[in-house]
């Protein structure tokens, strides 16, 4: 029983780390896209108003 708990715990930890990595990648990509598109689309001022 203890081995099953530790295995599920490791799976949960891996899932949380995977989610954090995905969220970090999405934030990183959105920041890069926002910086590259700020000059042509003027999205910087739109985000500052919000």
C-alpha positions in Angstrom: 0.0 0.0 0.0 2.8 2.4 0.8 4.4 1.8 -2.6 1.2 2.6 -4.4 0.9 5.9 -2.4 4.5 6.9 -3.2 4.0 6.0 -6.9 0.8 8.1 -7.1 2.6 10.9 -5.3 5.4 10.9 -7.8 2.9 10.9 -10.6 1.1 13.8 -9.1 4.4 15.7 -8.6 5.4 15.0 -12.2 2.0 16.2 -13.4 2.3 19.4 -11.4 5.8 20.0 -12.7 4.6 19.4 -16.3 1.7 21.9 -15.9 4.1 24.5 -14.5 6.5 23.9 -17.4 3.6 24.3 -19.9 2.3 27.5 -18.2 5.9 28.9 -18.2 6.3 28.1 -21.8 3.0 29.8 -22.7 3.9 32.9 -20.7 7.3 33.0 -22.3 6.0 32.7 -25.8 3.2 35.3 -25.3 5.8 37.7 -23.9 8.0 37.2 -27.0 5.1 37.5 -29.4 3.9 40.7 -27.6 7.4 42.2 -27.8 7.7 41.4 -31.5 4.2 42.5 -32.3 4.2 45.7 -30.1 5.7 47.9 -32.9 3.3 46.9 -35.6 0.0 46.3 -33.7 0.4 48.7 -30.8 -0.6 46.0 -28.3 1.7 47.4 -25.6 -0.6 50.5 -25.0 -3.7 48.2 -25.0 -2.2 46.0 -22.2 -1.1 49.1 -20.2 -4.7 50.4 -20.2 -5.9 47.1 -18.8 
